[in-house]
Amino acid sequence: MSRIATRLAFGCFGLFLAAPLAVVAGVAVNEKKSLTFPPEGFSLAWFGEIFGNPEWFSALLASIGVAASASALSVLIALPIAWFLWRWHAPFVRIVQVLGLAPFILPPVITALGFLAFWSELGLYGEAWTVVISHGIFFVTLPLVTLTLGFDAIDPTLVEAASTMGADDRAVLRTIVFPLIRPYVISGLAFAFVLSLNEYIVAYMVVGFTVETLPIKIFNALRYGYTPTMAAVTVLFVLIAALVFGLIARFGDLPRLLGAWSPKDE
């Protein structure tokens, strides 16, 4: 009886979480130009609007470009930090880790205001590339966590054996360490990419309307009324996130990447 109650409780919780997405998906296929649910008719034209309308399509390309560049920058920042934490076990290295986690720990509005003040002080407010750097710093926590897990999963005896056989630090890093942490690098890229794709506050504070990503485009479109295209964009974001994390779950150890220990670690 308790097992049935537990499954029922989890089922209700899952329905509660899925209900908003079901409503948004219903609105996205509404035939009429209104945000009504249940949908009045069925049409996929609003998804075509994302790719057929130059304004929506340019916003989509801008979002993908910013997310791809920012996620790569996040990994480039996180990789040496994670390596430093793994290579040196002195107490002061935790300060480096805290600095890496700080941008994501603070409320997004506080971080966004900090970026706004910084770029404005330098006279660079509104420059397109500043949002890439801001997102890269803001989301560095995600690849830092995955890469730290990856370095911790490395068997020290492999490194010791390679060093005993005459391999220097560069050779060990290239032939042993990097192949072992490659899945964690890819996962860090994926996490940062998905969140950067959906981020609005930092992007809006840093570039305003100079770079119109999809979240900013949705906000701008609200001034002219509500259309199912906004819901279609939301569904597209969810599909992209599901695809990315589905590939990670299929080809990687998703629970381990999220911080869980696998049986072989016990």
Short mmCIF file of the C-alpha atoms (twelve columns), coordinates in Angstrom:
data_MODEL
# 
_entry.id   MODEL 
# 
loop_
_atom_site.group_PDB 
_atom_site.id 
_atom_site.type_symbol 
_atom_site.label_atom_id 
_atom_site.label_alt_id 
_atom_site.label_comp_id 
_atom_site.label_asym_id 
_atom_site.label_seq_id 
_atom_site.Cartn_x 
_atom_site.Cartn_y 
_atom_site.Cartn_z 
_atom_site.pdbx_PDB_model_num 
ATOM 1   C CA . MET A 1   0.000  0.000  0.000   1 
ATOM 2   C CA . SER A 2   2.819  2.376  0.853   1 
ATOM 3   C CA . ARG A 3   4.474  1.659  -2.497  1 
ATOM 4   C CA . ILE A 4   1.260  2.524  -4.342  1 
ATOM 5   C CA . ALA A 5   0.909  5.722  -2.312  1 
ATOM 6   C CA . THR A 6   4.508  6.670  -3.093  1 
ATOM 7   C CA . ARG A 7   4.032  6.117  -6.814  1 
ATOM 8   C CA . LEU A 8   0.777  8.047  -6.727  1 
ATOM 9   C CA . ALA A 9   2.456  10.940 -4.940  1 
ATOM 10  C CA . PHE A 10  5.320  11.007 -7.460  1 
ATOM 11  C CA . GLY A 11  2.813  10.770 -10.309 1 
ATOM 12  C CA . CYS A 12  0.862  13.754 -9.001  1 
ATOM 13  C CA . PHE A 13  4.082  15.695 -8.518  1 
ATOM 14  C CA . GLY A 14  5.142  14.893 -12.092 1 
ATOM 15  C CA . LEU A 15  1.769  16.023 -13.440 1 
ATOM 16  C CA . PHE A 16  2.047  19.228 -11.435 1 
ATOM 17  C CA . LEU A 17  5.446  19.962 -12.985 1 
ATOM 18  C CA . ALA A 18  4.350  18.997 -16.497 1 
ATOM 19  C CA . ALA A 19  1.073  20.953 -16.441 1 
ATOM 20  C CA . PRO A 20  2.586  24.375 -17.351 1 
ATOM 21  C CA . LEU A 21  4.516  22.824 -20.227 1 
ATOM 22  C CA . ALA A 22  1.369  21.096 -21.481 1 
ATOM 23  C CA . VAL A 23  -0.478 24.420 -21.445 1 
ATOM 24  C CA . VAL A 24  2.351  26.185 -23.289 1 
ATOM 25  C CA . ALA A 25  2.527  23.384 -25.860 1 
ATOM 26  C CA . GLY A 26  -1.227 23.640 -26.372 1 
ATOM 27  C CA . VAL A 27  -0.997 27.386 -26.919 1 
ATOM 28  C CA . ALA A 28  1.887  26.905 -29.392 1 
ATOM 29  C CA . VAL A 29  -0.289 24.822 -31.725 1 
ATOM 30  C CA . ASN A 30  -3.305 27.103 -31.480 1 
ATOM 31  C CA . GLU A 31  -4.644 27.876 -34.935 1 
ATOM 32  C CA . LYS A 32  -5.848 31.336 -33.935 1 
ATOM 33  C CA . LYS A 33  -3.542 34.220 -33.092 1 
ATOM 34  C CA . SER A 34  -4.275 34.194 -29.387 1 
ATOM 35  C CA . LEU A 35  -2.871 32.672 -26.225 1 
ATOM 36  C CA . THR A 36  -5.854 30.465 -25.452 1 
ATOM 37  C CA . PHE A 37  -6.019 27.022 -23.908 1 
ATOM 38  C CA . PRO A 38  -7.395 24.561 -24.838 1 
ATOM 39  C CA . PRO A 39  -6.231 25.413 -28.367 1 
ATOM 40  C CA . GLU A 40  -8.805 26.475 -30.899 1 
ATOM 41  C CA . GLY A 41  -7.838 24.304 -33.846 1 
ATOM 42  C CA . PHE A 42  -4.395 22.888 -34.609 1 
ATOM 43  C CA . SER A 43  -1.547 24.517 -36.527 1 
ATOM 44  C CA . LEU A 44  2.260  24.337 -36.580 1 
ATOM 45  C CA . ALA A 45  2.505  27.674 -38.369 1 
ATOM 46  C CA . TRP A 46  3.815  29.412 -35.257 1 
ATOM 47  C CA . PHE A 47  6.876  27.139 -35.233 1 
ATOM 48  C CA . GLY A 48  7.426  28.043 -38.864 1 
ATOM 49  C CA . GLU A 49  7.228  31.698 -37.827 1 
ATOM 50  C CA . ILE A 50  10.416 31.249 -35.800 1 
ATOM 51  C CA . PHE A 51  12.361 30.212 -38.906 1 
ATOM 52  C CA . GLY A 52  10.399 32.085 -41.563 1 
ATOM 53  C CA . ASN A 53  10.197 35.502 -39.920 1 
ATOM 54  C CA . PRO A 54  13.565 37.324 -40.323 1 
ATOM 55  C CA . GLU A 55  13.265 38.992 -36.907 1 
ATOM 56  C CA . TRP A 56  12.593 35.777 -35.004 1 
ATOM 57  C CA . PHE A 57  15.176 33.831 -37.000 1 
ATOM 58  C CA . SER A 58  17.898 36.443 -36.429 1 
ATOM 59  C CA . ALA A 59  17.084 36.332 -32.702 1 
ATOM 60  C CA . LEU A 60  17.399 32.541 -32.786 1 
ATOM 61  C CA . LEU A 61  20.802 32.769 -34.489 1 
ATOM 62  C CA . ALA A 62  21.923 35.408 -31.996 1 
ATOM 63  C CA . SER A 63  20.883 33.198 -29.077 1 
ATOM 64  C CA . ILE A 64  22.691 30.167 -30.472 1 
ATOM 65  C CA . GLY A 65  25.819 32.209 -31.230 1 
ATOM 66  C CA . VAL A 66  25.932 33.763 -27.758 1 
ATOM 67  C CA . ALA A 67  25.213 30.438 -26.030 1 
ATOM 68  C CA . ALA A 68  27.849 28.537 -28.037 1 
ATOM 69  C CA . SER A 69  30.529 31.170 -27.487 1 
ATOM 70  C CA . ALA A 70  29.690 31.694 -23.814 1 
ATOM 71  C CA . SER A 71  29.661 27.963 -23.039 1 
ATOM 72  C CA . ALA A 72  33.058 27.531 -24.705 1 
ATOM 73  C CA . LEU A 73  34.417 30.468 -22.693 1 
ATOM 74  C CA . SER A 74  32.999 28.986 -19.479 1 
ATOM 75  C CA . VAL A 75  34.841 25.727 -20.086 1 
ATOM 76  C CA . LEU A 76  38.073 27.565 -20.942 1 
ATOM 77  C CA . ILE A 77  37.838 29.396 -17.611 1 
ATOM 78  C CA . ALA A 78  36.748 26.386 -15.576 1 
ATOM 79  C CA . LEU A 79  39.287 23.896 -16.952 1 
ATOM 80  C CA . PRO A 80  42.449 25.460 -15.465 1 
ATOM 81  C CA . ILE A 81  40.628 26.155 -12.185 1 
ATOM 82  C CA . ALA A 82  39.469 22.535 -11.898 1 
ATOM 83  C CA . TRP A 83  42.937 21.290 -12.835 1 
ATOM 84  C CA . PHE A 84  44.490 23.573 -10.203 1 
ATOM 85  C CA . LEU A 85  42.110 22.259 -7.552  1 
ATOM 86  C CA . TRP A 86  42.969 18.677 -8.509  1 
ATOM 87  C CA . ARG A 87  46.716 19.187 -8.887  1 
ATOM 88  C CA . TRP A 88  47.276 21.158 -5.697  1 
ATOM 89  C CA . HIS A 89  45.639 20.114 -2.443  1 
ATOM 90  C CA . ALA A 90  46.705 23.083 -0.309  1 
ATOM 91  C CA . PRO A 91  43.941 24.736 1.784   1 
ATOM 92  C CA . PHE A 92  44.176 28.066 -0.075  1 
ATOM 93  C CA . VAL A 93  43.013 26.527 -3.357  1 
ATOM 94  C CA . ARG A 94  39.445 26.445 -2.006  1 
ATOM 95  C CA . ILE A 95  39.485 30.221 -2.312  1 
ATOM 96  C CA . VAL A 96  39.885 29.736 -6.052  1 
ATOM 97  C CA . GLN A 97  36.909 27.370 -6.060  1 
ATOM 98  C CA . VAL A 98  34.735 29.861 -4.168  1 
ATOM 99  C CA . LEU A 99  35.651 32.556 -6.702  1 
ATOM 100 C CA . GLY A 100 34.567 30.216 -9.467  1 
ATOM 101 C CA . LEU A 101 31.230 29.503 -7.785  1 
ATOM 102 C CA . ALA A 102 30.509 33.101 -6.744  1 
ATOM 103 C CA . PRO A 103 28.865 34.386 -9.975  1 
ATOM 104 C CA . PHE A 104 26.200 31.664 -9.866  1 
ATOM 105 C CA . ILE A 105 25.679 31.804 -6.082  1 
ATOM 106 C CA . LEU A 106 24.686 35.478 -6.106  1 
ATOM 107 C CA . PRO A 107 21.156 36.436 -7.221  1 
ATOM 108 C CA . PRO A 108 21.097 36.941 -11.023 1 
ATOM 109 C CA . VAL A 109 19.936 40.559 -10.655 1 
ATOM 110 C CA . ILE A 110 22.930 41.397 -8.446  1 
ATOM 111 C CA . THR A 111 25.333 39.764 -10.873 1 
ATOM 112 C CA . ALA A 112 23.663 41.497 -13.823 1 
ATOM 113 C CA . LEU A 113 23.926 44.892 -12.116 1 
ATOM 114 C CA . GLY A 114 27.590 44.188 -11.461 1 
ATOM 115 C CA . PHE A 115 28.211 43.468 -15.133 1 
ATOM 116 C CA . LEU A 116 26.224 46.571 -16.106 1 
ATOM 117 C CA . ALA A 117 28.318 48.804 -13.842 1 
ATOM 118 C CA . PHE A 118 31.563 47.187 -15.031 1 
ATOM 119 C CA . TRP A 119 30.927 47.522 -18.770 1 
ATOM 120 C CA . SER A 120 29.442 51.009 -18.382 1 
ATOM 121 C CA . GLU A 121 32.512 52.158 -16.460 1 
ATOM 122 C CA . LEU A 122 34.698 50.942 -19.332 1 
ATOM 123 C CA . GLY A 123 32.460 52.621 -21.890 1 
ATOM 124 C CA . LEU A 124 31.602 49.288 -23.492 1 
ATOM 125 C CA . TYR A 125 27.921 49.040 -22.632 1 
ATOM 126 C CA . GLY A 126 25.938 47.643 -25.546 1 
ATOM 127 C CA . GLU A 127 28.877 45.977 -27.293 1 
ATOM 128 C CA . ALA A 128 27.757 42.610 -28.656 1 
ATOM 129 C CA . TRP A 129 30.752 40.640 -27.379 1 
ATOM 130 C CA . THR A 130 30.266 41.770 -23.777 1 
ATOM 131 C CA . VAL A 131 27.251 39.491 -23.349 1 
ATOM 132 C CA . VAL A 132 29.424 36.515 -24.357 1 
ATOM 133 C CA . ILE A 133 32.013 37.353 -21.705 1 
ATOM 134 C CA . SER A 134 29.308 38.064 -19.104 1 
ATOM 135 C CA . HIS A 135 27.533 34.771 -19.773 1 
ATOM 136 C CA . GLY A 136 30.852 32.933 -19.844 1 
ATOM 137 C CA . ILE A 137 31.688 34.205 -16.361 1 
ATOM 138 C CA . PHE A 138 28.145 33.867 -15.042 1 
ATOM 139 C CA . PHE A 139 27.829 30.196 -16.032 1 
ATOM 140 C CA . VAL A 140 31.410 29.122 -15.242 1 
ATOM 141 C CA . THR A 141 30.103 27.335 -12.144 1 
ATOM 142 C CA . LEU A 142 28.454 24.580 -14.203 1 
ATOM 143 C CA . PRO A 143 31.526 23.318 -16.090 1 
ATOM 144 C CA . LEU A 144 33.593 23.916 -12.940 1 
ATOM 145 C CA . VAL A 145 31.405 21.451 -11.022 1 
ATOM 146 C CA . THR A 146 31.394 18.823 -13.791 1 
ATOM 147 C CA . LEU A 147 35.131 19.141 -14.411 1 
ATOM 148 C CA . THR A 148 35.872 18.903 -10.685 1 
ATOM 149 C CA . LEU A 149 33.899 15.659 -10.618 1 
ATOM 150 C CA . GLY A 150 35.829 14.476 -13.659 1 
ATOM 151 C CA . PHE A 151 39.221 15.172 -12.137 1 
ATOM 152 C CA . ASP A 152 38.180 13.515 -8.861  1 
ATOM 153 C CA . ALA A 153 37.179 10.404 -10.805 1 
ATOM 154 C CA . ILE A 154 40.679 9.948  -12.241 1 
ATOM 155 C CA . ASP A 155 42.530 6.979  -10.767 1 
ATOM 156 C CA . PRO A 156 45.761 8.417  -9.247  1 
ATOM 157 C CA . THR A 157 47.640 5.215  -10.019 1 
ATOM 158 C CA . LEU A 158 47.315 5.923  -13.751 1 
ATOM 159 C CA . VAL A 159 49.034 9.268  -13.360 1 
ATOM 160 C CA . GLU A 160 51.702 7.788  -11.111 1 
ATOM 161 C CA . ALA A 161 52.365 4.984  -13.583 1 
ATOM 162 C CA . ALA A 162 52.728 7.427  -16.471 1 
ATOM 163 C CA . SER A 163 55.103 9.614  -14.442 1 
ATOM 164 C CA . THR A 164 57.141 6.562  -13.443 1 
ATOM 165 C CA . MET A 165 57.545 5.661  -17.114 1 
ATOM 166 C CA . GLY A 166 58.994 9.101  -17.839 1 
ATOM 167 C CA . ALA A 167 55.980 11.118 -19.002 1 
ATOM 168 C CA . ASP A 168 56.133 14.798 -18.078 1 
ATOM 169 C CA . ASP A 169 53.144 16.859 -16.923 1 
ATOM 170 C CA . ARG A 170 52.196 17.849 -20.470 1 
ATOM 171 C CA . ALA A 171 52.275 14.268 -21.698 1 
ATOM 172 C CA . VAL A 172 50.206 13.077 -18.741 1 
ATOM 173 C CA . LEU A 173 47.668 15.828 -19.318 1 
ATOM 174 C CA . ARG A 174 47.426 15.105 -23.042 1 
ATOM 175 C CA . THR A 175 47.395 11.309 -23.054 1 
ATOM 176 C CA . ILE A 176 45.692 10.398 -19.761 1 
ATOM 177 C CA . VAL A 177 43.963 13.265 -18.018 1 
ATOM 178 C CA . PHE A 178 42.189 14.935 -20.922 1 
ATOM 179 C CA . PRO A 179 40.787 11.722 -22.497 1 
ATOM 180 C CA . LEU A 180 39.333 10.788 -19.082 1 
ATOM 181 C CA . ILE A 181 37.699 14.161 -18.454 1 
ATOM 182 C CA . ARG A 182 36.455 14.672 -22.032 1 
ATOM 183 C CA . PRO A 183 32.865 13.577 -21.174 1 
ATOM 184 C CA . TYR A 184 32.826 16.082 -18.320 1 
ATOM 185 C CA . VAL A 185 34.052 18.835 -20.634 1 
ATOM 186 C CA . ILE A 186 31.220 18.062 -23.061 1 
ATOM 187 C CA . SER A 187 28.712 17.993 -20.208 1 
ATOM 188 C CA . GLY A 188 29.916 21.339 -18.897 1 
ATOM 189 C CA . LEU A 189 29.538 22.786 -22.389 1 
ATOM 190 C CA . ALA A 190 26.004 21.397 -22.633 1 
ATOM 191 C CA . PHE A 191 24.875 22.725 -19.257 1 
ATOM 192 C CA . ALA A 192 26.275 26.210 -19.911 1 
ATOM 193 C CA . PHE A 193 24.868 26.244 -23.457 1 
ATOM 194 C CA . VAL A 194 21.309 25.411 -22.410 1 
ATOM 195 C CA . LEU A 195 21.209 27.964 -19.586 1 
ATOM 196 C CA . SER A 196 22.837 30.697 -21.683 1 
ATOM 197 C CA . LEU A 197 20.272 30.050 -24.409 1 
ATOM 198 C CA . ASN A 198 17.460 30.812 -21.937 1 
ATOM 199 C CA . GLU A 199 19.091 33.614 -19.932 1 
ATOM 200 C CA . TYR A 200 17.498 37.056 -20.060 1 
ATOM 201 C CA . ILE A 201 18.479 39.260 -17.097 1 
ATOM 202 C CA . VAL A 202 22.251 39.433 -17.642 1 
ATOM 203 C CA . ALA A 203 21.869 39.776 -21.420 1 
ATOM 204 C CA . TYR A 204 19.346 42.594 -21.085 1 
ATOM 205 C CA . MET A 205 21.435 44.454 -18.486 1 
ATOM 206 C CA . VAL A 206 24.639 44.171 -20.510 1 
ATOM 207 C CA . VAL A 207 23.533 44.881 -24.085 1 
ATOM 208 C CA . GLY A 208 19.958 46.109 -23.766 1 
ATOM 209 C CA . PHE A 209 18.396 45.718 -27.198 1 
ATOM 210 C CA . THR A 210 21.685 45.896 -29.129 1 
ATOM 211 C CA . VAL A 211 21.806 42.105 -29.332 1 
ATOM 212 C CA . GLU A 212 18.307 40.701 -29.531 1 
ATOM 213 C CA . THR A 213 18.393 37.128 -28.295 1 
ATOM 214 C CA . LEU A 214 15.204 35.090 -28.247 1 
ATOM 215 C CA . PRO A 215 14.373 35.876 -24.582 1 
ATOM 216 C CA . ILE A 216 14.860 39.595 -25.294 1 
ATOM 217 C CA . LYS A 217 12.848 39.249 -28.505 1 
ATOM 218 C CA . ILE A 218 9.960  37.745 -26.537 1 
ATOM 219 C CA . PHE A 219 10.060 40.678 -24.134 1 
ATOM 220 C CA . ASN A 220 10.060 43.161 -27.024 1 
ATOM 221 C CA . ALA A 221 7.212  41.332 -28.765 1 
ATOM 222 C CA . LEU A 222 5.051  41.651 -25.655 1 
ATOM 223 C CA . ARG A 223 4.704  45.360 -26.379 1 
ATOM 224 C CA . TYR A 224 2.738  44.562 -29.525 1 
ATOM 225 C CA . GLY A 225 0.491  41.854 -28.094 1 
ATOM 226 C CA . TYR A 226 0.600  38.158 -27.357 1 
ATOM 227 C CA . THR A 227 1.050  35.611 -30.135 1 
ATOM 228 C CA . PRO A 228 1.488  31.806 -30.047 1 
ATOM 229 C CA . THR A 229 4.986  32.331 -31.482 1 
ATOM 230 C CA . MET A 230 6.191  33.079 -27.948 1 
ATOM 231 C CA . ALA A 231 4.837  29.745 -26.771 1 
ATOM 232 C CA . ALA A 232 6.439  28.030 -29.788 1 
ATOM 233 C CA . VAL A 233 9.814  29.504 -28.790 1 
ATOM 234 C CA . THR A 234 9.338  28.145 -25.273 1 
ATOM 235 C CA . VAL A 235 8.591  24.671 -26.620 1 
ATOM 236 C CA . LEU A 236 11.655 24.923 -28.871 1 
ATOM 237 C CA . PHE A 237 13.841 25.753 -25.863 1 
ATOM 238 C CA . VAL A 238 12.457 22.759 -23.985 1 
ATOM 239 C CA . LEU A 239 13.087 20.463 -26.966 1 
ATOM 240 C CA . ILE A 240 16.675 21.681 -27.299 1 
ATOM 241 C CA . ALA A 241 17.301 21.139 -23.581 1 
ATOM 242 C CA . ALA A 242 15.712 17.673 -23.733 1 
ATOM 243 C CA . LEU A 243 17.846 16.770 -26.753 1 
ATOM 244 C CA . VAL A 244 21.076 17.975 -25.133 1 
ATOM 245 C CA . PHE A 245 20.499 16.261 -21.796 1 
ATOM 246 C CA . GLY A 246 19.092 13.179 -23.525 1 
ATOM 247 C CA . LEU A 247 22.353 12.798 -25.447 1 
ATOM 248 C CA . ILE A 248 24.313 13.213 -22.209 1 
ATOM 249 C CA . ALA A 249 22.156 10.590 -20.501 1 
ATOM 250 C CA . ARG A 250 22.567 8.244  -23.475 1 
ATOM 251 C CA . PHE A 251 26.300 8.540  -23.959 1 
ATOM 252 C CA . GLY A 252 27.433 9.621  -20.490 1 
ATOM 253 C CA . ASP A 253 26.813 8.966  -16.811 1 
ATOM 254 C CA . LEU A 254 24.239 11.680 -16.064 1 
ATOM 255 C CA . PRO A 255 23.755 10.840 -12.340 1 
ATOM 256 C CA . ARG A 256 27.514 10.960 -11.840 1 
ATOM 257 C CA . LEU A 257 27.739 14.288 -13.663 1 
ATOM 258 C CA . LEU A 258 25.021 15.648 -11.390 1 
ATOM 259 C CA . GLY A 259 27.053 14.675 -8.331  1 
ATOM 260 C CA . ALA A 260 25.864 11.155 -7.510  1 
ATOM 261 C CA . TRP A 261 28.349 8.411  -6.717  1 
ATOM 262 C CA . SER A 262 28.392 5.329  -8.891  1 
ATOM 263 C CA . PRO A 263 28.740 1.851  -7.384  1 
ATOM 264 C CA . LYS A 264 32.346 1.570  -8.495  1 
ATOM 265 C CA . ASP A 265 33.211 4.545  -6.244  1 
ATOM 266 C CA . GLU A 266 32.120 2.702  -3.114  1 
# 
